[in-house]
Amino acid sequence: MTTDEVLAGVGPRLRKIRKDREVTLAALFEATGISVSTLSRLESGLRKPSLELLLPIARAHGVALDELVGAPPVGDPRVRAEPITRDGRTMIPLTRQPGGLQAYKVIEPPRRLEPDPRVHEGYEWMYVLSGRLRLVLGDHDVVLGAGEAAEFDTRVPHWFGSTGDGPVEFLSLFGPQGERMHVRARPKKAG
């Protein structure tokens, strides 16, 4: 809903609240000090509402300012995203807004896959909740356990998955860039 649509609904709402309470414009003037002509113009939409006018009216009627303005109710704060399953990997989105930082809880089944490193724009952070996560990053091939984290520039060839010994659950935060966390990477053992 646009601001103009919200403001257009204020006048009729003011009139309805006043009529429901059986209050005259003259009585509302007495309670608020706002002239009868201004109150009438507000109700008919000929005068744009302002906080200076709406606050005393809300007080006089004993209602919240949100009720006069018709503010939408605050939404449910729980994230109710549908899990995404691709190639056996389940990703549960933890953020809803497009762009910017994206967070996922990822569940990888126990399987041994041949790494197929990829590159793309962005930056990724991972935190292992349970199990063991294999991360191939450039020349590094590491295994992260529960409580360990990694971060990397996704322009570096990378791949991640289960070690095959059991499932792994981890949090993945992906974004254009951000604050650095912890890096755990050791060179691949020779031979």
N, CA and C atoms as a LAMMPS dump frame, in Angstrom:
ITEM: TIMESTEP
0
ITEM: NUMBER OF ATOMS
573
ITEM: BOX BOUNDS ff ff ff
-5.0000000000000000e+02 5.0000000000000000e+02
-5.0000000000000000e+02 5.0000000000000000e+02
-5.0000000000000000e+02 5.0000000000000000e+02
ITEM: ATOMS id mol type element x y z
1 1 1 N 0.848 -1.171 0
2 1 2 C 0 0 0
3 1 3 C 0.892 1.232 0
4 2 1 N 0.603 2.185 -0.905
5 2 2 C 1.411 3.395 -0.998
6 2 3 C 1.043 4.38 0.095
7 3 1 N 1.906 5.357 0.312
8 3 2 C 1.647 6.393 1.316
9 3 3 C 0.372 7.149 0.978
10 4 1 N 0.162 7.469 -0.295
11 4 2 C -1.056 8.186 -0.705
12 4 3 C -2.312 7.381 -0.387
13 5 1 N -2.247 6.053 -0.595
14 5 2 C -3.4 5.201 -0.284
15 5 3 C -3.67 5.175 1.217
16 6 1 N -2.597 5.116 2.015
17 6 2 C -2.754 5.122 3.472
18 6 3 C -3.383 6.44 3.909
19 7 1 N -2.859 7.562 3.399
20 7 2 C -3.38 8.88 3.785
21 7 3 C -4.826 9.064 3.333
22 8 1 N -5.191 8.527 2.167
23 8 2 C -6.566 8.647 1.673
24 8 3 C -7.555 7.92 2.582
25 9 1 N -7.1 6.883 3.279
26 9 2 C -7.983 6.127 4.16
27 9 3 C -8.154 6.743 5.542
28 10 1 N -7.348 7.746 5.889
29 10 2 C -7.397 8.335 7.233
30 10 3 C -8.71 9.075 7.466
31 11 1 N -9.136 9.906 6.514
32 11 2 C -10.36 10.705 6.677
33 11 3 C -11.58 9.856 6.982
34 12 1 N -11.911 8.893 6.14
35 12 2 C -13.067 8.036 6.423
36 12 3 C -12.942 7.296 7.759
37 13 1 N -11.727 6.892 8.115
38 13 2 C -11.51 6.209 9.388
39 13 3 C -11.787 7.157 10.557
40 14 1 N -11.327 8.421 10.442
41 14 2 C -11.586 9.423 11.484
42 14 3 C -13.091 9.626 11.675
43 15 1 N -13.811 9.754 10.546
44 15 2 C -15.265 9.966 10.615
45 15 3 C -15.955 8.769 11.27
46 16 1 N -15.563 7.561 10.871
47 16 2 C -16.191 6.35 11.425
48 16 3 C -15.968 6.251 12.931
49 17 1 N -14.734 6.472 13.363
50 17 2 C -14.434 6.388 14.803
51 17 3 C -15.252 7.422 15.566
52 18 1 N -15.326 8.638 15.05
53 18 2 C -16.084 9.701 15.726
54 18 3 C -17.562 9.351 15.785
55 19 1 N -18.125 8.876 14.674
56 19 2 C -19.557 8.539 14.63
57 19 3 C -19.865 7.339 15.527
58 20 1 N -18.965 6.316 15.508
59 20 2 C -19.173 5.148 16.369
60 20 3 C -19.222 5.538 17.848
61 21 1 N -18.506 6.581 18.196
62 21 2 C -18.469 7.045 19.59
63 21 3 C -19.54 8.108 19.868
64 22 1 N -20.313 8.431 18.823
65 22 2 C -21.377 9.444 18.912
66 22 3 C -20.856 10.772 19.453
67 23 1 N -19.71 11.2 18.842
68 23 2 C -19.081 12.466 19.216
69 23 3 C -19.302 13.452 18.069
70 24 1 N -19.698 14.673 18.391
71 24 2 C -19.879 15.709 17.362
72 24 3 C -18.543 16.366 17.058
73 25 1 N -18.479 17.046 15.918
74 25 2 C -17.266 17.793 15.587
75 25 3 C -17.002 18.862 16.646
76 26 1 N -18.062 19.484 17.144
77 26 2 C -17.918 20.523 18.175
78 26 3 C -17.325 19.933 19.453
79 27 1 N -17.77 18.732 19.848
80 27 2 C -17.242 18.092 21.052
81 27 3 C -15.779 17.685 20.848
82 28 1 N -15.437 17.256 19.644
83 28 2 C -14.059 16.89 19.346
84 28 3 C -13.166 18.13 19.365
85 29 1 N -13.715 19.268 18.889
86 29 2 C -12.99 20.543 18.964
87 29 3 C -12.675 20.874 20.422
88 30 1 N -13.658 20.691 21.301
89 30 2 C -13.471 20.979 22.732
90 30 3 C -12.376 20.091 23.323
91 31 1 N -12.321 18.845 22.898
92 31 2 C -11.352 17.899 23.452
93 31 3 C -9.945 18.081 22.881
94 32 1 N -9.848 18.573 21.635
95 32 2 C -8.54 18.63 20.972
96 32 3 C -8.017 20.042 20.725
97 33 1 N -8.924 21.02 20.646
98 33 2 C -8.504 22.377 20.287
99 33 3 C -8.308 22.555 18.796
100 34 1 N -8.64 21.529 18.01
101 34 2 C -8.539 21.62 16.549
102 34 3 C -9.876 22.141 16.044
103 35 1 N -9.825 23.173 15.19
104 35 2 C -11.066 23.816 14.738
105 35 3 C -11.996 22.823 14.047
106 36 1 N -13.31 23.124 14.139
107 36 2 C -14.329 22.285 13.514
108 36 3 C -14.094 22.193 12.013
109 37 1 N -13.712 23.307 11.377
110 37 2 C -13.491 23.284 9.92
111 37 3 C -12.291 22.385 9.566
112 38 1 N -11.238 22.428 10.372
113 38 2 C -10.078 21.564 10.111
114 38 3 C -10.46 20.099 10.301
115 39 1 N -11.211 19.791 11.369
116 39 2 C -11.664 18.415 11.613
117 39 3 C -12.513 17.916 10.453
118 40 1 N -13.405 18.778 9.968
119 40 2 C -14.285 18.421 8.853
120 40 3 C -13.47 18.167 7.586
121 41 1 N -12.499 19.027 7.312
122 41 2 C -11.652 18.86 6.121
123 41 3 C -10.792 17.595 6.22
124 42 1 N -10.326 17.264 7.43
125 42 2 C -9.573 16.016 7.622
126 42 3 C -10.449 14.807 7.282
127 43 1 N -11.689 14.809 7.809
128 43 2 C -12.596 13.676 7.58
129 43 3 C -13.002 13.547 6.118
130 44 1 N -13.102 14.666 5.413
131 44 2 C -13.518 14.618 4.005
132 44 3 C -12.339 14.415 3.057
133 45 1 N -11.106 14.431 3.593
134 45 2 C -9.931 14.217 2.756
135 45 3 C -9.413 15.478 2.1
136 46 1 N -9.984 16.627 2.445
137 46 2 C -9.542 17.895 1.861
138 46 3 C -8.313 18.462 2.572
139 47 1 N -7.999 17.912 3.72
140 47 2 C -6.815 18.33 4.485
141 47 3 C -5.967 17.093 4.734
142 48 1 N -4.664 17.216 4.457
143 48 2 C -3.743 16.1 4.652
144 48 3 C -3.482 15.916 6.149
145 49 1 N -3.607 14.696 6.649
146 49 2 C -3.355 14.459 8.073
147 49 3 C -1.877 14.626 8.418
148 50 1 N -1.626 15.093 9.627
149 50 2 C -0.257 15.225 10.136
150 50 3 C -0.255 14.724 11.574
151 51 1 N 0.909 14.449 12.089
152 51 2 C 1.009 14.003 13.485
153 51 3 C 0.461 15.064 14.426
154 52 1 N 0.711 16.323 14.109
155 52 2 C 0.234 17.436 14.944
156 52 3 C -1.286 17.396 15.1
157 53 1 N -1.979 16.915 14.064
158 53 2 C -3.438 16.823 14.117
159 53 3 C -3.911 15.46 14.629
160 54 1 N -3.234 14.398 14.223
161 54 2 C -3.702 13.059 14.565
162 54 3 C -3.464 12.668 16.029
163 55 1 N -2.369 13.129 16.614
164 55 2 C -2.083 12.754 18.002
165 55 3 C -3.175 13.222 18.967
166 56 1 N -3.612 14.494 18.92
167 56 2 C -4.678 14.9 19.846
168 56 3 C -6.005 14.174 19.574
169 57 1 N -6.29 13.862 18.312
170 57 2 C -7.527 13.15 17.982
171 57 3 C -7.469 11.723 18.545
172 58 1 N -6.328 11.067 18.376
173 58 2 C -6.159 9.712 18.918
174 58 3 C -6.329 9.741 20.438
175 59 1 N -5.734 10.727 21.084
176 59 2 C -5.861 10.852 22.54
177 59 3 C -7.317 11.065 22.942
178 60 1 N -8.017 11.943 22.228
179 60 2 C -9.42 12.253 22.554
180 60 3 C -10.312 11.021 22.401
181 61 1 N -10.056 10.207 21.401
182 61 2 C -10.86 9 21.171
183 61 3 C -10.368 7.815 21.997
184 62 1 N -9.175 7.936 22.571
185 62 2 C -8.61 6.825 23.348
186 62 3 C -8.213 5.649 22.482
187 63 1 N -7.673 5.952 21.303
188 63 2 C -7.234 4.89 20.381
189 63 3 C -5.753 5.084 20.054
190 64 1 N -5.142 4.03 19.597
191 64 2 C -3.743 4.106 19.158
192 64 3 C -3.678 4.841 17.824
193 65 1 N -2.601 5.543 17.613
194 65 2 C -2.391 6.259 16.356
195 65 3 C -2.479 5.292 15.17
196 66 1 N -1.995 4.069 15.349
197 66 2 C -2.063 3.058 14.282
198 66 3 C -3.492 2.816 13.823
199 67 1 N -4.445 2.894 14.751
200 67 2 C -5.845 2.664 14.4
201 67 3 C -6.374 3.788 13.508
202 68 1 N -5.925 5.014 13.757
203 68 2 C -6.353 6.14 12.911
204 68 3 C -5.73 6.06 11.524
205 69 1 N -4.488 5.648 11.485
206 69 2 C -3.763 5.615 10.22
207 69 3 C -4.066 4.339 9.434
208 70 1 N -4.472 3.292 10.145
209 70 2 C -4.739 2.021 9.466
210 70 3 C -3.457 1.294 9.142
211 71 1 N -2.48 1.404 10.041
212 71 2 C -1.197 0.73 9.823
213 71 3 C -1.427 -0.774 9.77
214 72 1 N -0.721 -1.447 8.867
215 72 2 C -0.888 -2.898 8.802
216 72 3 C -0.365 -3.536 10.08
217 73 1 N -0.964 -4.653 10.492
218 73 2 C -0.48 -5.308 11.71
219 73 3 C 0.942 -5.811 11.507
220 74 1 N 1.694 -5.885 12.584
221 74 2 C 3.047 -6.402 12.527
222 74 3 C 2.949 -7.885 12.19
223 75 1 N 3.741 -8.296 11.234
224 75 2 C 3.686 -9.683 10.779
225 75 3 C 4.299 -10.651 11.765
226 76 1 N 4.035 -11.882 11.529
227 76 2 C 4.589 -12.967 12.326
228 76 3 C 6.106 -12.964 12.126
229 77 1 N 6.901 -12.9 13.203
230 77 2 C 8.349 -12.804 13.042
231 77 3 C 9.025 -14.118 12.641
232 78 1 N 8.283 -15.211 12.666
233 78 2 C 8.899 -16.497 12.331
234 78 3 C 9.139 -16.603 10.832
235 79 1 N 10.274 -17.151 10.47
236 79 2 C 10.591 -17.394 9.061
237 79 3 C 9.948 -18.717 8.681
238 80 1 N 9.049 -18.673 7.71
239 80 2 C 8.351 -19.892 7.278
240 80 3 C 8.681 -20.174 5.811
241 81 1 N 9.922 -20.445 5.579
242 81 2 C 10.361 -20.692 4.214
243 81 3 C 10.292 -22.185 3.911
244 82 1 N 9.97 -22.482 2.702
245 82 2 C 9.915 -23.87 2.258
246 82 3 C 11.333 -24.375 2.01
247 83 1 N 11.656 -25.563 2.495
248 83 2 C 12.987 -26.129 2.222
249 83 3 C 13.183 -26.337 0.723
250 84 1 N 14.411 -26.182 0.304
251 84 2 C 14.792 -26.382 -1.096
252 84 3 C 15.68 -27.617 -1.121
253 85 1 N 15.32 -28.606 -1.951
254 85 2 C 16.142 -29.809 -2.052
255 85 3 C 16.695 -29.894 -3.464
256 86 1 N 18.035 -29.954 -3.541
257 86 2 C 18.713 -30.073 -4.834
258 86 3 C 19.781 -31.148 -4.722
259 87 1 N 19.719 -32.111 -5.592
260 87 2 C 20.729 -33.187 -5.633
261 87 3 C 20.949 -33.81 -4.256
262 88 1 N 19.877 -33.991 -3.488
263 88 2 C 19.979 -34.625 -2.182
264 88 3 C 20.294 -33.68 -1.033
265 89 1 N 20.73 -32.467 -1.322
266 89 2 C 21.069 -31.476 -0.296
267 89 3 C 19.808 -30.66 0.008
268 90 1 N 19.491 -30.5 1.306
269 90 2 C 18.334 -29.711 1.713
270 90 3 C 18.811 -28.384 2.278
271 91 1 N 18.266 -27.294 1.746
272 91 2 C 18.616 -25.948 2.209
273 91 3 C 17.344 -25.284 2.725
274 92 1 N 17.411 -24.797 3.954
275 92 2 C 16.273 -24.111 4.562
276 92 3 C 16.621 -22.625 4.633
277 93 1 N 15.945 -21.774 3.827
278 93 2 C 16.248 -20.346 3.861
279 93 3 C 15.901 -19.749 5.225
280 94 1 N 16.802 -18.954 5.775
281 94 2 C 16.577 -18.289 7.053
282 94 3 C 16.37 -16.787 6.878
283 95 1 N 16.504 -16.311 5.65
284 95 2 C 16.248 -14.902 5.336
285 95 3 C 15.198 -14.848 4.247
286 96 1 N 14.452 -13.752 4.21
287 96 2 C 13.359 -13.637 3.246
288 96 3 C 13.573 -12.555 2.206
289 97 1 N 14.38 -11.562 2.493
290 97 2 C 14.532 -10.45 1.563
291 97 3 C 15.502 -10.81 0.446
292 98 1 N 15.2 -10.362 -0.772
293 98 2 C 16.108 -10.643 -1.881
294 98 3 C 17.336 -9.741 -1.801
295 99 1 N 18.437 -10.208 -2.357
296 99 2 C 19.656 -9.409 -2.355
297 99 3 C 20.302 -9.379 -0.983
298 100 1 N 21.492 -8.832 -0.908
299 100 2 C 22.179 -8.738 0.373
300 100 3 C 22.548 -10.1 0.915
301 101 1 N 22.75 -10.158 2.206
302 101 2 C 23.169 -11.378 2.874
303 101 3 C 22.026 -12.398 2.899
304 102 1 N 22.324 -13.628 2.51
305 102 2 C 21.351 -14.714 2.527
306 102 3 C 21.851 -15.783 3.492
307 103 1 N 20.958 -16.283 4.337
308 103 2 C 21.339 -17.31 5.32
309 103 3 C 20.528 -18.574 5.081
310 104 1 N 21.198 -19.729 5.21
311 104 2 C 20.557 -21.022 5.016
312 104 3 C 21.044 -21.997 6.081
313 105 1 N 20.16 -22.884 6.511
314 105 2 C 20.585 -24.065 7.254
315 105 3 C 20.644 -25.159 6.185
316 106 1 N 21.761 -25.856 6.112
317 106 2 C 21.97 -26.853 5.061
318 106 3 C 22.144 -28.223 5.712
319 107 1 N 21.457 -29.201 5.15
320 107 2 C 21.563 -30.586 5.615
321 107 3 C 22.047 -31.421 4.436
322 108 1 N 23.222 -31.983 4.622
323 108 2 C 23.858 -32.786 3.575
324 108 3 C 23.828 -34.243 4.009
325 109 1 N 23.279 -35.146 3.189
326 109 2 C 23.217 -36.561 3.578
327 109 3 C 24.61 -37.194 3.571
328 110 1 N 24.737 -38.338 4.244
329 110 2 C 26.039 -39.024 4.254
330 110 3 C 26.312 -39.632 2.881
331 111 1 N 27.276 -39.079 2.192
332 111 2 C 27.637 -39.61 0.875
333 111 3 C 29.023 -39.09 0.513
334 112 1 N 29.707 -39.888 -0.266
335 112 2 C 31.031 -39.482 -0.742
336 112 3 C 30.872 -39.07 -2.201
337 113 1 N 31.099 -37.8 -2.454
338 113 2 C 31.01 -37.291 -3.816
339 113 3 C 32.379 -36.803 -4.27
340 114 1 N 32.609 -36.895 -5.556
341 114 2 C 33.852 -36.362 -6.116
342 114 3 C 33.706 -34.842 -6.187
343 115 1 N 34.638 -34.092 -5.566
344 115 2 C 34.538 -32.635 -5.595
345 115 3 C 34.53 -32.084 -7.021
346 116 1 N 33.686 -31.098 -7.248
347 116 2 C 33.582 -30.416 -8.534
348 116 3 C 33.578 -28.909 -8.233
349 117 1 N 34.779 -28.34 -7.95
350 117 2 C 34.839 -26.935 -7.541
351 117 3 C 34.245 -25.984 -8.577
352 118 1 N 33.571 -24.955 -8.05
353 118 2 C 32.936 -23.923 -8.879
354 118 3 C 33.371 -22.549 -8.388
355 119 1 N 33.132 -21.533 -9.19
356 119 2 C 33.397 -20.153 -8.796
357 119 3 C 32.179 -19.303 -9.143
358 120 1 N 31.97 -18.24 -8.381
359 120 2 C 30.929 -17.255 -8.661
360 120 3 C 31.203 -16.031 -7.802
361 121 1 N 30.51 -14.943 -8.063
362 121 2 C 30.678 -13.72 -7.29
363 121 3 C 30.134 -13.911 -5.884
364 122 1 N 30.761 -13.273 -4.907
365 122 2 C 30.223 -13.281 -3.56
366 122 3 C 31.23 -13.686 -2.513
367 123 1 N 30.704 -13.905 -1.321
368 123 2 C 31.5 -14.263 -0.16
369 123 3 C 30.66 -15.21 0.67
370 124 1 N 31.256 -16.233 1.236
371 124 2 C 30.47 -17.213 1.988
372 124 3 C 31.114 -17.505 3.336
373 125 1 N 30.238 -17.69 4.317
374 125 2 C 30.638 -18.092 5.665
375 125 3 C 29.886 -19.374 5.981
376 126 1 N 30.572 -20.307 6.654
377 126 2 C 29.939 -21.573 7.025
378 126 3 C 30.238 -21.855 8.49
379 127 1 N 29.242 -22.41 9.184
380 127 2 C 29.406 -22.807 10.575
381 127 3 C 28.786 -24.192 10.724
382 128 1 N 29.577 -25.168 11.143
383 128 2 C 29.113 -26.547 11.241
384 128 3 C 28.375 -26.748 12.563
385 129 1 N 27.117 -27.203 12.46
386 129 2 C 26.295 -27.482 13.641
387 129 3 C 26.515 -28.898 14.146
388 130 1 N 26.552 -29.857 13.223
389 130 2 C 26.783 -31.253 13.601
390 130 3 C 27.352 -31.999 12.4
391 131 1 N 28.063 -33.073 12.681
392 131 2 C 28.667 -33.856 11.611
393 131 3 C 30.004 -33.28 11.184
394 132 1 N 30.448 -33.732 10.006
395 132 2 C 31.74 -33.275 9.479
396 132 3 C 31.546 -32.809 8.048
397 133 1 N 32.031 -31.61 7.773
398 133 2 C 31.879 -30.986 6.454
399 133 3 C 33.224 -30.95 5.744
400 134 1 N 33.257 -31.505 4.543
401 134 2 C 34.474 -31.424 3.72
402 134 3 C 34.377 -30.171 2.865
403 135 1 N 35.437 -29.371 2.92
404 135 2 C 35.495 -28.132 2.142
405 135 3 C 36.749 -28.156 1.288
406 136 1 N 36.555 -28.08 -0.025
407 136 2 C 37.67 -27.968 -0.958
408 136 3 C 37.665 -26.521 -1.426
409 137 1 N 38.772 -25.829 -1.156
410 137 2 C 38.873 -24.401 -1.463
411 137 3 C 40.244 -24.135 -2.062
412 138 1 N 40.271 -23.915 -3.37
413 138 2 C 41.559 -23.737 -4.045
414 138 3 C 42.411 -24.975 -3.846
415 139 1 N 43.618 -24.806 -3.255
416 139 2 C 44.525 -25.925 -2.999
417 139 3 C 44.279 -26.583 -1.653
418 140 1 N 43.306 -26.106 -0.898
419 140 2 C 43.013 -26.638 0.438
420 140 3 C 41.896 -27.677 0.379
421 141 1 N 42.056 -28.719 1.167
422 141 2 C 41.034 -29.755 1.313
423 141 3 C 40.936 -30.008 2.809
424 142 1 N 39.91 -29.468 3.46
425 142 2 C 39.811 -29.527 4.92
426 142 3 C 38.508 -30.175 5.345
427 143 1 N 38.51 -30.67 6.572
428 143 2 C 37.304 -31.219 7.175
429 143 3 C 37.008 -30.38 8.406
430 144 1 N 35.806 -29.829 8.456
431 144 2 C 35.37 -29.009 9.584
432 144 3 C 34.422 -29.829 10.44
433 145 1 N 34.615 -29.76 11.762
434 145 2 C 33.744 -30.455 12.694
435 145 3 C 32.773 -29.489 13.349
436 146 1 N 31.887 -30.018 14.163
437 146 2 C 30.887 -29.199 14.859
438 146 3 C 31.576 -28.077 15.622
439 147 1 N 31.044 -26.864 15.463
440 147 2 C 31.591 -25.703 16.147
441 147 3 C 32.678 -24.987 15.37
442 148 1 N 33.075 -25.527 14.227
443 148 2 C 34.104 -24.86 13.422
444 148 3 C 33.46 -24.054 12.307
445 149 1 N 34.186 -23.022 11.898
446 149 2 C 33.672 -22.105 10.874
447 149 3 C 34.725 -21.876 9.801
448 150 1 N 34.269 -21.456 8.637
449 150 2 C 35.162 -21.096 7.538
450 150 3 C 34.544 -19.922 6.796
451 151 1 N 35.372 -19.174 6.144
452 151 2 C 34.898 -18.076 5.302
453 151 3 C 35.777 -18.024 4.066
454 152 1 N 35.192 -17.595 2.946
455 152 2 C 35.995 -17.526 1.734
456 152 3 C 35.308 -16.677 0.667
457 153 1 N 36.148 -16.2 -0.221
458 153 2 C 35.704 -15.467 -1.398
459 153 3 C 35.262 -16.522 -2.403
460 154 1 N 34.042 -16.439 -2.893
461 154 2 C 33.517 -17.484 -3.784
462 154 3 C 34.085 -17.412 -5.2
463 155 1 N 34.967 -16.439 -5.448
464 155 2 C 35.666 -16.416 -6.736
465 155 3 C 36.821 -17.416 -6.737
466 156 1 N 37.152 -17.954 -5.546
467 156 2 C 38.151 -19.032 -5.431
468 156 3 C 37.399 -20.334 -5.69
469 157 1 N 37.928 -21.219 -6.547
470 157 2 C 37.235 -22.484 -6.796
471 157 3 C 36.953 -23.218 -5.479
472 158 1 N 35.685 -23.61 -5.281
473 158 2 C 35.289 -24.236 -4.022
474 158 3 C 34.214 -25.299 -4.236
475 159 1 N 34.17 -26.222 -3.268
476 159 2 C 33.172 -27.288 -3.237
477 159 3 C 33.042 -27.709 -1.785
478 160 1 N 31.845 -28.127 -1.375
479 160 2 C 31.669 -28.638 -0.014
480 160 3 C 30.613 -29.728 -0.016
481 161 1 N 30.753 -30.633 0.944
482 161 2 C 29.81 -31.736 1.079
483 161 3 C 30.154 -32.584 2.294
484 162 1 N 29.421 -33.656 2.467
485 162 2 C 29.641 -34.586 3.569
486 162 3 C 30.956 -35.329 3.346
487 163 1 N 31.545 -35.772 4.441
488 163 2 C 32.747 -36.621 4.326
489 163 3 C 32.351 -38.04 3.939
490 164 1 N 31.053 -38.346 4.045
491 164 2 C 30.562 -39.687 3.748
492 164 3 C 30.403 -40.527 4.996
493 165 1 N 30.921 -40.049 6.128
494 165 2 C 30.84 -40.801 7.385
495 165 3 C 29.503 -40.601 8.089
496 166 1 N 28.724 -39.65 7.665
497 166 2 C 27.44 -39.35 8.294
498 166 3 C 26.912 -38.035 7.741
499 167 1 N 25.696 -37.678 8.111
500 167 2 C 25.144 -36.413 7.624
501 167 3 C 25.868 -35.229 8.281
502 168 1 N 25.773 -34.092 7.653
503 168 2 C 26.347 -32.861 8.212
504 168 3 C 25.295 -31.757 8.109
505 169 1 N 25.172 -30.995 9.188
506 169 2 C 24.276 -29.841 9.202
507 169 3 C 25.127 -28.61 9.459
508 170 1 N 24.91 -27.57 8.649
509 170 2 C 25.694 -26.354 8.832
510 170 3 C 24.879 -25.133 8.427
511 171 1 N 25.331 -24 8.917
512 171 2 C 24.738 -22.727 8.521
513 171 3 C 25.615 -22.141 7.441
514 172 1 N 24.973 -21.596 6.415
515 172 2 C 25.699 -20.965 5.323
516 172 3 C 25.173 -19.551 5.166
517 173 1 N 26.07 -18.588 5.218
518 173 2 C 25.715 -17.192 4.971
519 173 3 C 26.437 -16.773 3.714
520 174 1 N 25.684 -16.291 2.758
521 174 2 C 26.252 -15.923 1.473
522 174 3 C 25.893 -14.48 1.188
523 175 1 N 26.881 -13.688 0.824
524 175 2 C 26.604 -12.297 0.506
525 175 3 C 27.697 -11.695 -0.339
526 176 1 N 27.475 -10.447 -0.726
527 176 2 C 28.466 -9.785 -1.571
528 176 3 C 29.801 -9.581 -0.849
529 177 1 N 29.777 -9.278 0.429
530 177 2 C 30.989 -9.126 1.239
531 177 3 C 30.573 -8.916 2.675
532 178 1 N 31.51 -8.782 3.594
533 178 2 C 31.119 -8.563 4.975
534 178 3 C 32.266 -8.661 5.942
535 179 1 N 31.901 -8.701 7.203
536 179 2 C 32.895 -8.792 8.257
537 179 3 C 33.526 -10.182 8.246
538 180 1 N 34.802 -10.23 8.54
539 180 2 C 35.504 -11.505 8.572
540 180 3 C 35.221 -12.219 9.885
541 181 1 N 35.114 -13.554 9.83
542 181 2 C 34.904 -14.358 11.034
543 181 3 C 36.19 -15.13 11.318
544 182 1 N 36.138 -16.436 11.183
545 182 2 C 37.284 -17.306 11.449
546 182 3 C 37.629 -18.058 10.179
547 183 1 N 38.91 -18.247 9.95
548 183 2 C 39.349 -19.022 8.8
549 183 3 C 40.091 -20.246 9.32
550 184 1 N 39.715 -21.394 8.791
551 184 2 C 40.434 -22.613 9.131
552 184 3 C 40.749 -23.302 7.834
553 185 1 N 41.967 -23.231 7.436
554 185 2 C 42.362 -23.885 6.192
555 185 3 C 43.817 -24.309 6.33
556 186 1 N 44.097 -25.522 5.923
557 186 2 C 45.485 -25.993 5.909
558 186 3 C 45.756 -26.584 4.533
559 187 1 N 46.978 -26.518 4.091
560 187 2 C 47.294 -27.052 2.764
561 187 3 C 47.004 -28.545 2.694
562 188 1 N 46.664 -28.985 1.505
563 188 2 C 46.458 -30.41 1.244
564 188 3 C 47.746 -31.163 1.501
565 189 1 N 47.651 -32.304 2.155
566 189 2 C 48.854 -33.097 2.434
567 189 3 C 49.419 -33.637 1.126
568 190 1 N 50.725 -33.562 1.013
569 190 2 C 51.396 -34.052 -0.188
570 190 3 C 51.348 -35.572 -0.233
571 191 1 N 51.213 -36.074 -1.428
572 191 2 C 51.339 -37.505 -1.632
573 191 3 C 50.088 -38.183 -1.562
